[in-house]
Amino acid sequence: MGAGGTLDRALGRPPVRRLGARRWLALAGAVLLLGGCHDVATIAALASASATGAATGNPAIGLAVGIGVSAGANFLVAYVTRVRAGAEQDVIAEAAGELPAGGAAPWQIEHTIPIGNEHGQVRVVDVLTTPIAVCKDVIISVAGDDAEDGSVSHQDYLASICRNAQGWKWATAEPAVARWGAL
């Protein structure tokens, strides 16, 4: 209570101390780690809006900067997510590309930043040959963490891949496919 916690000693409480720059940075880092990727834009916007508003003395400028930083950070998170999903889809399509119907092969992705590295197995269910494209329906198994009993859990997904001039590519329509843009 009071300026610099002067009344705290009279009330038997320890005086209030202000956090130094290092402690603020450590606290901000801990919040980022706890929040995950989806909260990065919000945290960056709040920090930039607060700093700009304090530096300029104009909260409207701080709000404008915060909105701009939020939009940019949201775009960056969406872009990185799309690129990582596209890389995983390309690895799966490449693994299944030369397999015949009924064939199976392992697949594994190792990202530059080693978060979200996945592996599993891909099985070709059907080969569809048309005058304009050769496509395959595949079942993708994504291996999970080992269970306590030593077994490996997995999730199965159904997808389609098609061959084009660059090789086998993911053909299942979803937001991670490049033709959908910034969704």
Rosetta silent file (secondary structure, phi, psi, omega in degrees, C-alpha in Angstrom):
SEQUENCE: MGAGGTLDRALGRPPVRRLGARRWLALAGAVLLLGGCHDVATIAALASASATGAATGNPAIGLAVGIGVSAGANFLVAYVTRVRAGAEQDVIAEAAGELPAGGAAPWQIEHTIPIGNEHGQVRVVDVLTTPIAVCKDVIISVAGDDAEDGSVSHQDYLASICRNAQGWKWATAEPAVARWGAL
SCORE:     score description
SCORE:     0.000 S_00000001
   1 L     0.000  151.476  177.652    0.000    0.000    0.000 S_00000001
   2 L    77.177  176.862 -179.382    1.135    3.513   -0.551 S_00000001
   3 H   -70.852  118.617  178.493    3.992    4.771   -2.646 S_00000001
   4 H    71.306   14.222  177.435    6.703    2.116   -2.688 S_00000001
   5 H    76.559   31.341 -175.520    4.856   -0.019   -0.127 S_00000001
   6 H   -65.664  -34.614 -178.817    5.431    2.362    2.808 S_00000001
   7 H   -83.476  -10.386 -179.041    2.345    1.248    4.712 S_00000001
   8 H   -62.922  -39.797  179.841    3.076   -2.445    4.190 S_00000001
   9 H   -64.301  -36.974 -179.882    5.628   -2.482    7.002 S_00000001
  10 H   -68.353  -29.524 -179.452    3.119   -0.897    9.381 S_00000001
  11 H   -91.526    0.574  177.572    0.544   -3.587    8.495 S_00000001
  12 L    84.296   11.401  177.787    3.041   -6.419    8.937 S_00000001
  13 L  -100.321  151.216  176.878    3.275   -7.326    5.234 S_00000001
  14 L   -66.787  147.981  179.502    6.531   -7.457    3.342 S_00000001
  15 L   -62.820  147.772  179.818    7.127   -4.397    1.155 S_00000001
  16 L   -76.134  131.873  177.185    6.064   -4.672   -2.482 S_00000001
  17 L  -111.602  144.272  177.197    8.959   -5.047   -4.909 S_00000001
  18 L   -85.240  147.246  178.341    8.823   -4.187   -8.567 S_00000001
  19 L   -76.193  135.716  176.080    9.840   -6.805  -11.113 S_00000001
  20 L   -77.933  174.011 -177.535   13.117   -6.122  -12.895 S_00000001
  21 H   -61.745  -39.916  179.873   13.552   -6.385  -16.666 S_00000001
  22 H   -64.784  -40.694  179.934   14.927   -9.933  -16.451 S_00000001
  23 H   -68.591  -35.341  176.085   11.992  -11.133  -14.383 S_00000001
  24 H   -63.531  -43.510  178.604    9.538   -9.534  -16.822 S_00000001
  25 H   -63.905  -41.397  177.794   11.244  -11.332  -19.715 S_00000001
  26 H   -64.158  -40.827  178.267   11.186  -14.640  -17.823 S_00000001
  27 H   -65.019  -42.645  178.334    7.501  -14.137  -17.013 S_00000001
  28 H   -64.336  -40.507  177.661    6.703  -13.301  -20.652 S_00000001
  29 H   -63.357  -40.973  178.156    8.617  -16.394  -21.820 S_00000001
  30 H   -64.416  -39.894  178.089    6.721  -18.604  -19.395 S_00000001
  31 H   -64.106  -41.448  178.013    3.395  -17.205  -20.607 S_00000001
  32 H   -62.942  -41.871 -179.698    4.384  -17.878  -24.242 S_00000001
  33 H   -67.339  -37.917  179.890    5.352  -21.460  -23.437 S_00000001
  34 H   -73.974  -32.077 -175.469    2.118  -22.087  -21.557 S_00000001
  35 H   -75.018  -33.960 -177.611   -0.070  -20.426  -24.169 S_00000001
  36 L    85.175 -178.612 -173.680    1.056  -22.373  -27.215 S_00000001
  37 H   -64.710  -34.236 -174.107    1.110  -21.271  -30.839 S_00000001
  38 H   -74.065  -18.548  179.270   -2.452  -20.005  -30.979 S_00000001
  39 H   -95.676   -4.442 -178.377   -1.921  -17.443  -28.218 S_00000001
  40 H   -59.455  -43.578 -178.250    1.261  -15.961  -29.678 S_00000001
  41 H   -62.686  -43.399 -179.343   -0.672  -13.397  -31.758 S_00000001
  42 H   -65.438  -44.286 -178.995   -2.704  -12.198  -28.781 S_00000001
  43 H   -66.124  -43.023  178.588    0.300  -11.916  -26.491 S_00000001
  44 H   -63.138  -40.159  179.420    2.364  -10.117  -29.150 S_00000001
  45 H   -65.430  -44.069  179.293   -0.521   -7.718  -29.828 S_00000001
  46 H   -63.364  -43.381 -179.338   -0.999   -6.920  -26.138 S_00000001
  47 H   -65.573  -45.068 -178.236    2.721   -6.362  -25.580 S_00000001
  48 H   -69.303  -38.288  178.629    3.156   -4.161  -28.649 S_00000001
  49 H   -64.612  -42.703  179.647   -0.024   -2.167  -27.945 S_00000001
  50 H   -64.399  -46.169 -178.413    1.030   -1.559  -24.342 S_00000001
  51 H   -65.282  -42.737 -179.147    4.568   -0.549  -25.270 S_00000001
  52 H   -68.671  -43.038  178.669    3.469    1.736  -28.113 S_00000001
  53 H   -61.608  -39.711  178.448    0.693    3.318  -26.084 S_00000001
  54 H   -70.823  -39.084 -177.445    3.090    3.993  -23.226 S_00000001
  55 H   -70.335  -38.576 -177.620    5.847    5.300  -25.497 S_00000001
  56 H   -91.542  -19.731 -176.339    3.617    7.651  -27.471 S_00000001
  57 L    76.487   10.113 -178.076    1.218    8.554  -24.688 S_00000001
  58 L  -124.479  108.305 -178.236   -1.638    7.911  -27.121 S_00000001
  59 H   -65.024  -26.172  179.313   -3.730    4.779  -26.516 S_00000001
  60 H   -65.965  -39.938  177.287   -5.301    5.016  -29.991 S_00000001
  61 H   -66.563  -41.291  176.609   -1.886    4.571  -31.622 S_00000001
  62 H   -60.028  -41.343  177.857   -1.194    1.661  -29.267 S_00000001
  63 H   -63.530  -43.831  179.937   -4.519    0.058  -30.262 S_00000001
  64 H   -63.298  -42.978  178.442   -3.751    0.468  -33.971 S_00000001
  65 H   -65.014  -41.700  178.635   -0.298   -1.071  -33.565 S_00000001
  66 H   -61.061  -41.521  178.217   -1.764   -3.930  -31.511 S_00000001
  67 H   -65.271  -42.464  178.013   -4.358   -4.711  -34.189 S_00000001
  68 H   -63.654  -43.178  179.304   -1.668   -4.684  -36.893 S_00000001
  69 H   -65.672  -40.273  178.352    0.653   -6.950  -34.906 S_00000001
  70 H   -61.302  -45.130  179.545   -2.230   -9.340  -34.168 S_00000001
  71 H   -63.215  -44.409  179.340   -3.128   -9.595  -37.867 S_00000001
  72 H   -64.639  -42.733 -179.635    0.494  -10.168  -38.865 S_00000001
  73 H   -68.278  -38.680  176.551    1.101  -12.776  -36.166 S_00000001
  74 H   -62.658  -41.455  177.579   -2.129  -14.631  -37.033 S_00000001
  75 H   -62.231  -43.739 -178.796   -1.067  -14.725  -40.694 S_00000001
  76 H   -63.529  -44.106  178.849    2.378  -16.034  -39.745 S_00000001
  77 H   -62.905  -43.417  178.758    0.971  -18.809  -37.514 S_00000001
  78 H   -63.548  -40.991  179.774   -1.479  -19.872  -40.267 S_00000001
  79 H   -63.481  -48.090 -179.142    1.313  -19.855  -42.869 S_00000001
  80 H   -62.557  -41.080  178.015    3.678  -21.959  -40.760 S_00000001
  81 H   -61.827  -43.453  179.106    0.869  -24.416  -39.984 S_00000001
  82 H   -64.253  -43.034 -179.194    0.022  -24.733  -43.695 S_00000001
  83 H   -64.091  -43.774 -179.762    3.660  -25.266  -44.713 S_00000001
  84 H   -65.428  -42.863  178.084    4.187  -27.943  -42.054 S_00000001
  85 H   -65.289  -39.749  177.660    0.953  -29.759  -42.979 S_00000001
  86 H   -62.718  -39.848  178.344    1.878  -29.565  -46.677 S_00000001
  87 H   -64.385  -41.619  178.243    5.312  -31.078  -45.989 S_00000001
  88 H   -64.512  -41.996  178.734    3.705  -33.938  -44.059 S_00000001
  89 H   -64.644  -38.310  178.260    1.202  -34.541  -46.870 S_00000001
  90 H   -64.833  -39.870  178.525    4.010  -34.581  -49.463 S_00000001
  91 H   -63.610  -43.027  179.846    5.948  -37.206  -47.471 S_00000001
  92 H   -66.271  -44.405  179.687    2.854  -39.418  -47.230 S_00000001
  93 H   -62.591  -40.052  179.082    2.038  -39.014  -50.950 S_00000001
  94 H   -64.869  -40.969 -179.592    5.633  -39.848  -51.896 S_00000001
  95 H   -65.639  -36.502 -177.529    5.610  -42.984  -49.706 S_00000001
  96 H   -88.034  -14.398 -172.349    2.336  -44.223  -51.252 S_00000001
  97 H   -55.133  -45.628 -175.327    3.077  -43.142  -54.822 S_00000001
  98 L   -96.753    5.393 -179.944    4.786  -46.268  -56.103 S_00000001
  99 L   -80.079  144.625  173.228    2.801  -48.784  -54.071 S_00000001
 100 L   -81.423  171.371  176.026    0.310  -51.116  -55.788 S_00000001
 101 L   -58.969  131.022 -178.102   -3.242  -51.593  -54.513 S_00000001
 102 L    91.727  -10.962 -178.902   -2.988  -53.430  -51.191 S_00000001
 103 L   -78.891  157.133  179.628    0.616  -52.338  -50.625 S_00000001
 104 E  -138.300  150.046  178.547    1.875  -50.661  -47.448 S_00000001
 105 E  -151.955  151.495  175.872    4.937  -48.609  -46.565 S_00000001
 106 E   -78.012  156.009  173.749    6.182  -46.620  -43.556 S_00000001
 107 E  -138.036  153.102  179.558    6.293  -42.817  -43.622 S_00000001
 108 E  -156.006  138.606  176.806    7.996  -40.306  -41.354 S_00000001
 109 L  -117.623  134.542  173.834    8.313  -36.514  -41.276 S_00000001
 110 L  -123.941  105.781 -179.404   11.143  -34.637  -39.582 S_00000001
 111 L   -75.661  158.347  177.146   10.473  -30.900  -39.479 S_00000001
 112 L   -58.549  -46.886  172.237   13.259  -28.314  -39.293 S_00000001
 113 L   -92.555  113.839 -168.799   11.931  -27.325  -35.882 S_00000001
 114 L   -74.544   53.953  174.279   11.539  -30.757  -34.252 S_00000001
 115 L  -119.099  129.022  179.457    8.036  -30.222  -32.913 S_00000001
 116 L    83.774   19.396  174.071    5.229  -32.322  -34.343 S_00000001
 117 L   -66.219  128.993 -176.303    7.427  -34.915  -36.034 S_00000001
 118 L  -123.713  163.515  174.856    5.098  -37.769  -36.955 S_00000001
 119 E  -155.183  164.902  179.078    5.410  -41.275  -38.350 S_00000001
 120 E   171.845 -150.435 -179.098    3.205  -44.167  -39.270 S_00000001
 121 E  -134.056  147.021  176.958    2.197  -46.367  -42.138 S_00000001
 122 E  -120.798  133.851  178.754    0.366  -45.702  -45.400 S_00000001
 123 E  -122.793  133.777  177.711   -1.693  -48.386  -47.197 S_00000001
 124 E   -86.459  122.077 -178.857   -3.061  -48.109  -50.727 S_00000001
 125 E   -91.247  -42.264 -174.918   -6.706  -49.177  -50.798 S_00000001
 126 E  -152.494  147.641  174.829   -7.581  -48.509  -54.435 S_00000001
 127 E  -112.840  125.879 -178.462   -6.005  -47.193  -57.626 S_00000001
 128 E  -113.228  114.738 -179.908   -8.264  -45.040  -59.820 S_00000001
 129 E  -109.600  121.706  178.173   -7.129  -44.569  -63.407 S_00000001
 130 L  -126.331  169.401  178.666   -8.998  -42.017  -65.538 S_00000001
 131 L   -62.196  -22.321 -176.952   -8.124  -40.294  -68.821 S_00000001
 132 L  -105.566  -16.140 -177.655   -7.009  -37.170  -66.938 S_00000001
 133 L  -163.064  156.041  170.017   -5.312  -38.531  -63.805 S_00000001
 134 E  -111.406  122.443 -177.971   -4.125  -41.538  -61.865 S_00000001
 135 E  -127.552  160.575  178.371   -5.204  -41.343  -58.226 S_00000001
 136 E  -135.077  138.531  169.683   -5.001  -43.604  -55.200 S_00000001
 137 E   -92.030  130.321 -176.066   -7.138  -43.876  -52.106 S_00000001
 138 E  -128.675  151.126  171.270   -4.906  -44.425  -49.094 S_00000001
 139 E  -109.262  123.325 -177.369   -5.334  -45.153  -45.402 S_00000001
 140 E  -105.987  126.924  175.725   -2.792  -43.290  -43.307 S_00000001
 141 E  -104.828  125.135  177.198   -1.897  -44.550  -39.884 S_00000001
 142 E  -108.945  116.236 -177.351   -0.347  -41.987  -37.515 S_00000001
 143 E   -73.451  139.789  177.483    1.441  -43.657  -34.609 S_00000001
 144 E  -101.920 -172.505  178.657    0.877  -42.242  -31.142 S_00000001
 145 E   -68.692  154.224  177.562    2.915  -42.390  -27.975 S_00000001
 146 E   -64.946  135.133  177.174    3.613  -45.749  -26.390 S_00000001
 147 L   -78.320  171.407 -178.108    0.939  -46.759  -23.919 S_00000001
 148 L   -63.379  -29.960 -178.385    1.807  -47.967  -20.417 S_00000001
 149 L   -85.012    5.317  177.474    1.407  -51.602  -21.489 S_00000001
 150 L    92.893   -7.938  179.412    3.994  -51.193  -24.272 S_00000001
 151 L   -80.312  160.850  179.913    1.516  -51.081  -27.137 S_00000001
 152 E  -109.674  124.519  177.650    1.504  -48.292  -29.706 S_00000001
 153 E   -85.410  158.195  177.664   -1.723  -46.411  -30.289 S_00000001
 154 E  -154.835  159.804  175.201   -2.575  -44.986  -33.701 S_00000001
 155 E  -117.157  140.120  178.031   -5.174  -43.035  -35.628 S_00000001
 156 E  -108.981  140.597  179.412   -6.270  -43.945  -39.154 S_00000001
 157 E  -133.020  147.534  176.559   -7.256  -41.411  -41.819 S_00000001
 158 E  -105.409  134.000 -179.794   -8.553  -41.826  -45.359 S_00000001
 159 E  -148.023  172.990  176.233   -7.150  -39.585  -48.095 S_00000001
 160 E  -126.037  143.933  173.821   -6.543  -39.427  -51.839 S_00000001
 161 E  -127.413  150.207  178.616   -3.347  -38.739  -53.746 S_00000001
 162 E  -134.898  152.563  178.777   -2.955  -38.056  -57.472 S_00000001
 163 E   -93.473  133.363  173.423    0.001  -38.014  -59.852 S_00000001
 164 E  -130.106 -166.251 -176.286    0.825  -34.801  -61.713 S_00000001
 165 L   -63.693  -28.875 -179.272    3.909  -33.483  -63.521 S_00000001
 166 L   -88.790   -4.378 -177.666    5.799  -32.968  -60.226 S_00000001
 167 E   120.714 -156.958 -178.905    5.007  -36.453  -58.868 S_00000001
 168 E   -83.443  132.818 -179.445    2.433  -37.666  -56.377 S_00000001
 169 E  -132.305  155.149  176.667    0.549  -34.946  -54.496 S_00000001
 170 E   -63.926  132.670 -176.547   -2.128  -34.793  -51.842 S_00000001
 171 L  -120.361   -6.881  178.986   -5.564  -34.512  -53.468 S_00000001
 172 L   -72.322  125.782 -177.926   -7.957  -34.481  -50.523 S_00000001
 173 L   -73.844  121.274  175.003   -9.522  -31.029  -50.289 S_00000001
 174 L  -160.398  164.681 -175.185   -8.819  -29.419  -46.944 S_00000001
 175 L   -58.975  -22.547 -178.777   -7.482  -26.060  -45.783 S_00000001
 176 L   -76.215  -13.869  179.863   -3.865  -27.286  -45.699 S_00000001
 177 L   -72.023  137.612 -172.209   -3.890  -27.838  -49.472 S_00000001
 178 H   -57.772  -34.604 -175.459   -2.058  -25.003  -51.231 S_00000001
 179 H   -68.694  -12.577  179.376   -4.891  -24.125  -53.612 S_00000001
 180 H   -82.898   -7.894  175.596   -7.114  -23.040  -50.701 S_00000001
 181 L    75.437 -133.779 -171.352   -4.858  -20.060  -49.991 S_00000001
 182 L   -93.389   22.121  179.200   -4.806  -18.462  -46.551 S_00000001
 183 L   -66.371    0.000    0.000   -7.682  -20.393  -44.944 S_00000001
